[in-house]
Amino acid sequence: MNIYNVIVAGCIAAMPLPMLAQDGEKNDQVVVHGSIQSDILLPQEDQKIGTGTYKDDVLTNTYADLSVAYKQFEVGGRFEFLEHPLPGFENDFKGWGVPHLYAKYNSGKGVEVTLGDVYDQFGSGFIFRAYEERSLGIDNAIRGGRVSINAIKGVRFKALGGVQRRYWDWDTDSWLAGTDLEINLDQYSKKMQENNISWMVGGSYVLLDYEK
């Protein structure tokens, strides 16, 4: 006998809904992107194989993302419903709300500024990485701000700071700040480009301040 009946519903994935402004120019379009993911499980109890007991008839992890972009600006957020989370998720995941909000400005000339909840990593991610992997119950977004500058050929500079998400709250007892610089040397050598040689050097610094 199967322990569970499982229904996985990826309802809407990356759904673009473009809406034209009055003048109809491409730069004046308002573009809406949304996606819904709902993983649903219907538990069946079987004491012979030790499935345990469940108070809820339906367990689900549901996420709905929405973003709106207009010219150089973008705002977005994510609604999460984990009031009855799937097995394997800690009790601290239980709840529902809008834990992820952001506003972004892109100059179009290599400067990007984000306020709100951000994800990023420095280099390969050993020094700093903030990311979401909902199937594993990971979301350590930074609530604060980030600046990314790529205005000089082959050079990218990033700086960010804020507090880190912890389940449905934010760890306000500590905050972090960091900078990252990457230089792609192959961008300055035609010979390296002709021979498909990539050479990047970089450095990162992260400061973590904890208030006892």
C-alpha positions in Angstrom: 0.0 0.0 0.0 1.2 3.5 -0.8 1.8 5.6 2.3 0.5 8.8 0.6 -1.4 9.9 -2.4 0.6 12.8 -3.8 -0.7 15.5 -6.0 1.9 18.0 -7.4 0.3 21.0 -9.1 2.5 23.5 -10.9 -0.4 25.7 -11.8 1.1 28.7 -13.5 4.8 29.0 -14.5 6.4 32.3 -15.5 3.1 33.8 -16.8 3.8 37.1 -18.7 0.9 39.5 -18.9 2.1 42.6 -20.9 -0.1 45.7 -20.8 0.6 48.5 -23.2 0.7 52.1 -22.1 -1.2 54.8 -24.0 1.6 55.7 -26.5 2.2 52.0 -27.3 6.0 52.3 -27.2 8.0 49.3 -26.1 9.7 51.2 -23.3 6.4 52.2 -21.8 5.0 48.7 -21.4 3.9 47.5 -18.0 4.8 43.9 -17.8 3.4 41.5 -15.1 5.0 38.2 -14.4 3.5 35.6 -12.0 3.8 32.0 -11.0 2.0 29.7 -8.6 3.5 26.5 -7.2 1.4 24.2 -5.0 2.6 20.9 -3.7 -0.3 19.0 -2.2 -0.3 15.8 -0.2 -3.2 13.7 1.0 -2.0 11.5 3.8 -3.3 8.0 4.3 -2.7 6.5 7.7 -1.5 2.9 8.0 -0.5 1.7 11.4 1.0 -1.5 10.0 3.8 0.3 8.3 4.0 3.1 10.8 2.8 6.1 8.8 1.8 7.9 12.0 -1.3 10.0 12.4 -2.2 13.4 10.9 -4.6 16.1 12.2 -5.0 17.6 8.7 -6.7 15.9 5.7 -4.6 17.9 3.3 -1.0 19.1 3.6 0.3 21.7 1.2 3.2 24.1 0.5 2.0 26.8 -1.8 3.9 29.8 -3.3 2.6 32.6 -5.5 5.1 35.0 -7.0 4.2 38.3 -8.7 6.3 41.1 -10.2 5.5 44.3 -12.1 8.0 46.0 -14.3 7.7 49.5 -15.9 10.6 51.1 -17.7 13.6 50.9 -15.4 11.6 50.0 -12.3 10.4 46.7 -10.9 8.5 45.7 -7.8 7.6 42.2 -6.7 6.6 39.9 -3.8 5.8 36.4 -2.9 2.8 35.0 -1.0 3.5 31.7 0.9 0.9 29.4 2.5 2.4 26.7 4.7 -0.3 26.6 7.4 -0.3 22.8 6.9 3.3 22.1 5.7 4.4 18.9 4.1 6.1 16.2 6.2 9.8 16.8 6.7 9.4 20.6 7.2 10.1 21.9 10.7 7.2 23.3 12.7 8.7 26.8 12.4 7.8 26.8 8.7 4.1 26.7 9.7 2.3 29.9 8.8 1.2 32.1 5.9 1.8 35.6 4.6 4.0 37.7 2.3 7.6 37.3 3.6 9.3 38.5 0.4 9.0 42.0 -1.1 11.4 44.1 -3.2 11.7 47.2 -5.3 14.4 47.4 -8.0 15.8 50.2 -10.2 18.0 49.4 -13.2 19.6 52.4 -14.9 20.3 50.4 -18.1 23.9 51.6 -17.9 25.3 49.0 -15.5 23.8 50.3 -12.2 21.2 48.3 -10.3 19.7 49.2 -6.9 17.4 46.9 -4.9 15.6 47.6 -1.7 13.8 44.9 0.3 14.5 41.2 0.2 17.4 40.2 -2.0 19.3 37.0 -3.0 22.9 37.1 -4.1 26.2 35.3 -3.7 29.9 36.4 -3.8 32.1 34.4 -6.1 31.4 30.7 -5.8 29.3 31.2 -2.7 31.8 30.0 -0.1 32.0 33.4 1.6 28.4 34.5 1.2 25.3 33.1 -0.4 21.7 34.0 0.1 19.2 31.9 -1.9 15.9 30.1 -1.9 15.4 26.4 -2.4 11.8 25.8 -1.3 11.9 22.0 -1.8 14.6 21.8 0.8 13.1 24.4 3.1 15.9 26.9 2.5 15.2 30.7 2.3 17.9 32.9 3.8 17.1 36.1 2.0 18.6 39.4 3.1 16.2 42.1 4.0 17.9 45.4 3.4 19.5 46.7 0.2 22.0 45.9 -2.6 23.9 47.9 -5.2 25.4 46.3 -8.3 27.6 48.3 -10.6 28.8 46.9 -13.9 29.5 50.2 -15.7 33.2 49.5 -16.4 34.1 46.9 -19.0 35.0 43.6 -17.3 34.4 44.9 -13.8 31.5 44.2 -11.5 31.1 45.6 -8.0 28.4 44.6 -5.5 27.6 45.9 -2.0 24.7 44.8 0.3 23.6 44.9 3.8 20.7 43.9 6.0 19.3 41.2 8.3 18.7 37.5 7.3 15.4 35.7 7.1 14.8 32.9 9.6 11.6 31.0 8.9 8.8 33.7 9.2 10.9 36.3 11.0 14.2 38.1 10.5 17.2 37.8 12.7 17.2 41.4 14.0 19.8 40.5 16.7 22.4 40.4 14.0 23.1 42.1 10.7 25.6 41.7 7.9 27.2 43.7 5.2 29.5 42.8 2.4 31.2 43.9 -0.8 32.4 41.9 -3.8 34.6 42.9 -6.7 35.2 40.8 -9.8 37.5 41.6 -12.8 37.4 39.6 -16.0 40.9 40.0 -17.4 40.0 38.3 -20.6 37.9 41.3 -21.5 41.1 43.3 -22.0 43.0 40.7 -24.1 41.9 40.1 -27.7 44.3 37.1 -27.8 42.6 35.5 -24.8 39.2 36.0 -26.4 40.3 34.5 -29.7 41.6 31.4 -27.8 38.4 31.2 -25.6 40.5 31.8 -22.4 38.7 33.1 -19.4 40.5 34.6 -16.5 38.7 36.3 -13.6 40.1 37.6 -10.3 38.1 38.9 -7.4 37.8 39.5 -3.7 35.0 39.7 -1.2 34.5 41.0 2.4 31.7 40.1 4.7 31.0 41.7 8.1 28.6 40.1 10.6 27.6 42.0 13.7 25.8 40.2 16.4 24.0 42.0 19.3 23.9 39.9 22.5 
